[in-house]
Amino acid sequence: MTSILSRIRANGGDVTRQEWRFAFKRGRLSQEAVAWVKARWSEVCAEAWPPFWDWQERAAIREYDGGQIRADAERDAYGEVAQC
């Protein structure tokens, strides 16, 4: 099975990560392909950064149980996951 990232990269695109922030470069992907990628953005991020789901879970706990605003929850959760 071909990964999403390899399909994006085969078309001159890329997904990059700086800490917990992701950026998408479309390359030669069609509008339909870009829409497909955007609809599966969490899957793409998880492929680009395997701890993605752990980070999402920790951020959600901090936000909903801890009362943090989402941006702070994501930053603090990244600090936890990056240390693992």
CORPEVEN-V784794 format. One record per residue. N is the residue number from 1. PSI is psi as a letter, one per 20 degrees, with the letter a starting at -180 (* if undefined). Layout:
N_PSI / N_PSI
This chain:
1_p / 2_p / 3_q / 4_g / 5_g / 6_h / 7_g / 8_g / 9_h / 10_i / 11_k / 12_j / 13_a / 14_r / 15_p / 16_q / 17_p / 18_o / 19_c / 20_j / 21_p / 22_q / 23_q / 24_p / 25_p / 26_h / 27_c / 28_j / 29_p / 30_r / 31_h / 32_g / 33_h / 34_g / 35_g / 36_g / 37_g / 38_h / 39_i / 40_k / 41_g / 42_g / 43_g / 44_g / 45_h / 46_h / 47_h / 48_h / 49_n / 50_h / 51_j / 52_g / 53_h / 54_g / 55_g / 56_g / 57_g / 58_h / 59_g / 60_g / 61_g / 62_h / 63_g / 64_g / 65_h / 66_i / 67_j / 68_q / 69_q / 70_g / 71_g / 72_h / 73_g / 74_g / 75_g / 76_h / 77_h / 78_g / 79_h / 80_g / 81_h / 82_h / 83_i / 84_*
